[in-house]
Amino acid sequence: MALINHRTHEIHFKIVYYGPGLCGKTTNLKSLHDRLPPERRGKMISIATDQERTLFFDFLPIDLGQVNGFLTRFHLYTVPGQVYYRLSRRAVLQGVDGLVFVADSHPAREAANRDSLIDLNDHLRTLGITGPALARIPWVFQWNKRDSAVALPLERLRRSLNPNGWPEFEATASEGKGVSETLRAACKAVLARLGTGTAAATPSGAPVAAAATAPAAPSAIAVPAPVPARATPVPVGAAARAPATPVAVGAVAGAAATPATVTRPAPASTAPDAGWSPHMSPAPQGAAKRIVAVPGSPPSIVVPAASPASATPRSAAHGVTTVVERTSEPDPDEPARP
């Protein structure tokens, strides 16, 4: 899956070189790293194992152009080919955008080539890359070590490993032959997948030099805008959509719509009402709330109205306000108070 970095204005792709042990995957990457200009390539990282090394680095191809103003940066990975590094290979394949299968042309490695291809498909299935998702990942096949005097015929390699007719190349990675062509075809195929969402296989039986006809980079690719890190908080009680015009309680149909505010005491329970913000403390008992009646929906609490400190006491029995007033002259029958 391509990653878009809006800060650096780059789109990142991951291409994995896969194949049996000692088939030339590491030699491919070392040759590419040595040929790229220092300002366009990243540092090569090597993870040494007992019998083989896993390499990866990134580079910025200038000749492939930009995608909607975004630069394209490719990350190249190899996988350890030995059998007991299966879990390492699966980890490297996560998030892959394109695959380069490097096959050893020596007859003694024919079975190892088939086993490696079966292992690759098993890992992709384990990662959930099957069906249409697998069809969207472009492949490029490289027949390496073609300088061997006993190299397998190309038709035999094609029939055994590439029956779908993906782009393929003859190569001698130790001499740098076919290395750049393989990578260029893989990069163009990945860009074509980004533009169309699919990557169709070339017709079966395509010639070895078919990579020259790899699909060109798309001219216009929609790049999503950056997503804000946090959404703007919505005030408590604010409607997500435009609120309907409030209608006065008891108003006759056709009368002028006037918002009506009804005050009632809060329930005795201290549990917060529906619509109450979970980030606010529960409404105190006895606090009045303002209710706005809206046609077609139950009234919602807008703002808890705080009771003033000098509120007049209210009779609990009848709900009638009782006001006690003292005259300016003392009662002669009432004893004087200090």
Phi, psi and omega in degrees: 000124180293140179250133182254122178255103182286338181290314179267357180060050181227152172246126185256133178237152181239121177242129183247130173269121184237153179162174180292169180299139175061030179272345179120014180294313179295322179297322176302309183292321178295321178295318179295316181297323180289331183275335183285145176297145183301328182284349182250359183238151175268179180286137178279126179255132182238129174249107185280136173243184184296319185238351185206157179248146173254124183243153170202146175202168179238155179212161183243102180282123180276328186287346179275354177077192182249161178242104183052040179085357179264137173283153179251128178239128183252136176252119182257133182231146165248163177240149175292130187274346182294152187297322185279012174248034183299316182293327177294320179294321179296320180295322180292329183284348181297130179075022182290143177251336180204151183236137171240114179264118181260116180255141178274125184279356181287138181301329181290347182252013182297315179293324179295325176298313180296318180297321180293321179292321176296319179297321179297315179294325177296318179295320180296320177296319179298325179279001179083013180265091181221168175058230181299325179296321178290324180293336181279346180274119180285144178243150170224132180254136177238122176269099186270164179062044179285354178280354180290140181290338182248027183299143179296147177297147182298321181297325179291319177295318181295317181292326183278325189243333187231060180291341181277354175075036175293160178304140184219155184218144165277144183207153167229089190298329181295337178254000179082008182279131177076001183285309181294322180297320179297313181294319181297319178295321179294318181296317180294322179294323179293319178294323178295324177295322179296324183282325186254342183083354179221162176223105183277140179289149176286159182301145180296143180085016179294150180293163183298328181273022183292347181295339179294339179259021178299149183299140180284163179295141181294150181279329181219122179232129181286125178250124182294149178287154179297145179265130180299148183294320181227138177283151179292126182296143180264132179301152180299129177086354181285139182278144179289335178242176181296122184291148176288159180293121181293145180246138182296142179295129179081004181289145180281143180304133179095348179284167181296134181281119180230127179299133179247134179250124180247132181251128176220153179292149180289153178296160184292333182292145179269359179292139181294145180286165174297133182095352179285136184293131179291346180270358180252150178291150181301151180295135178295151179297139177085353180285138182278148178235145179265129183245133177247122182273126180238131182300137174083000180212150180293151179297142179245147181288128182264297182216133174289126181272118180286136178285130179295156183294330183260031182295143181286134180298144182242136182293128180287334185280316186242354182069023182255136180285129178249120181251126178255121180243146179247129178288165182286336181258136180289153177285127183294334180278348181270128181299146179293142179253140180296000000 
